[in-house]
């Protein structure tokens, strides 16, 4: 399966609306009613039960100047079992024009036993852009005894501002060579979440926003997970969390995104 989804946005009468859109099966896009905030809310959907060996997903997102998009997904993405040496791929290319805002919080990724996934994400930001990008990875179907039974998981994320690299996040898990569950890695947890918040407006320093985010989340999330937040660069906040349940990490990222959206205005 070779599938592609591309979309762009533009502004119309104060609202962000869908511009160009193209998708091949099993991918499609569902736009949701406006909430009165000028933001385009959309859901990325797939009729496939998961990614098989040889599958490749390519997703391209282009935001026009001063537009705002909140993109979510329909359900968990499952990377299904495959023979040794085979792999599935998933690639994102995201471009934000000046003054645009993107919130992209996909459902968790579940790595089934024997699976291999290679994914890359490249995000290019112009001036005065804001970005909230989150990922959750589950190390297999825990209740089926598949914890860290996948073959390999490789994920690279690049965030650039006018071509200058701000963050390069590189995750490579190969349980047979180096088991991720050890001390200093997953610490005995089975699910990992990452959230990046970027703001390329030089007049909005993020240290105070980071402090408010930390105190806000600390009041609500203390049991069942291990998390922390820091400045990955002068204009990027990074939040990482470990847990044994995907739902808990979803709640954490959703609350973090809501807090950042409210406090950054």
Secondary structure by P-SEA (a helix, b strand, c coil): cbbbbbbbbbbcccbbbbcbbbbcccccccccccccccbbbbbbbbccccccccbbbbbbbbbcccbbbbbbbcbbbbbcccccccbbbbbbbbbbccbbbbbbbbcbbbbccbbbbbbbbbbbbccbbbbbbbbbbbcccccccccccccbbbbbbbbbccccccbbbbbbbbccccccccccccccccbbbbbbbbbcccccccaaaaaaaaaaaaaccccccccccccccccbbbbbbccccaaaaaaaaaaaaaaaaaaac
